[in-house]
Amino acid sequence: MFIRTRIAPSPTGQDLHIGNAYTALVNYVFAKKYRGKFIIRIEDTDRTRFVEESEQRILASLDWLGIPHDEGPDTGGPFAPYRQSERLDQYKRVAEELVKKGHAYYCFCTQQRLEQMRKDQEARHEPPMYDGLCKTLDPHESQERVKAGLSHVVRLKVPDEGTTLFADIVRGEILFENKLIDDQVILKSDGYPTYHLGVVVDDHLMEISHVIRGEEWISSTPKHILLYQFLGWDIPNYAHVPLLRNPDKSKLSKRKNPVWVSWYKEQGFLPEAVLNYLATMAWAHPEGKDIFSVDEMMKHFDLKDIQTTAPVFDIEKLRWTNGEYIRKMDDAKLIEQISAFTHQIRPMNQMRQIIPLVRDRMKTLAEFSSLAGFFFERPKGYERPLKNELVALAKKAFESCDWNHEGMEKAIREAAEKKGVPAKDLFMELRVAVTGKTVGPPLLESLKILGKEEILERLSL
Ligand code: GLU
């Protein structure tokens, strides 16, 4: 079988959701492991939730993450167009075919009637479901009404009896009672399909072999299976992956965790680290490794090994992973990344001296500025008030000392002893006066890089 996978994001949010980035990674890795194709299709049929520029941001975030696609709205491909709003004819054609075969029907119920129906059902504590009124209309009469231009939708005619079954690679067989499945609207009155029709028609026409998506779509799947059966099409393989959770196990939400991929980029996370951490959601490297590349994931990955227990997306663990990537990056690459992130080009020789002092403390690229900003800029304020007398003492001690680690240390210790203050207090005063902060990279090494002249300046209050 030729493997073709896809993600089908809806351009309804600000950007690519981190949960969708996870699904994209799994789809991509699975397709590429078997030398297949990974496709992006934009499901933009819900015009009420459409967000301008969301598509571009989704594509840009996938690009930043390093998940390339073979076919999509920007790259095109043999099954173009890859935007559902440009494929309306296809859905209409299929909806009409379903009506003709007796597997779907036109529904003319007004919004008002549907609302009343829902209220009545609620009062009777019944699940909200279409009551089937238009199903009983004579097909000839329905056609006449359509021809006369009456506003209508097309509904799926779900059998009242029996069950619908599908096999899920991650979860095994899942069975649904047909009587609990609603006569879903598949084509709206504006001529746009609903998700259910759009997804089935496109997955079929685009020859998708494996539908790998979040578990929130499980309850929609029986409707899709019925559509495939009614149309006589082959059913693709399904794999529903678990949703990412906040550390308190609630569904990953904007309130508790940043959810947009662009946020992670802006905070100085590295795309390789984000992908690595996402890879560990619901799947484990067979050798128990925490740090591994996408290529390595590809080598070992199997959809069957995906766990169904809720994976926790813990930003602290992501920070740790990111720190590991920063640690193993070579100096030149790290300097390049920092320059790109901060939009500042700094002298290479100075950067090469600074990097070893801060690398182990950095978990994100953004932290370079807070850790090492004082090398490039005098402190604008101090974390706590300075003790002027001690600063003056340190300055005096430095005026005549050798500008190396030993010389500086000796000068400070002697001055402290003479004054009768603990040396560590004097070192701390020196740190705050030079960097503005009470914690930071190794002090004397930092002073050495800054140079005697600059330090004496900073100590002149
Ligand atoms: N348009 C759906 C979404 O927004 C796609 C779900 C699927 O993959 O079938 O995620």
Boltz pocket constraint, residues with backbone or C-beta under 6 A from the ligand:
constraints:
  - pocket:
      binder: B
      contacts: [[A, 6], [A, 7], [A, 8], [A, 9], [A, 10], [A, 43], [A, 195], [A, 199], [A, 212], [A, 213], [A, 214], [A, 217]]
      max_distance: 6.0
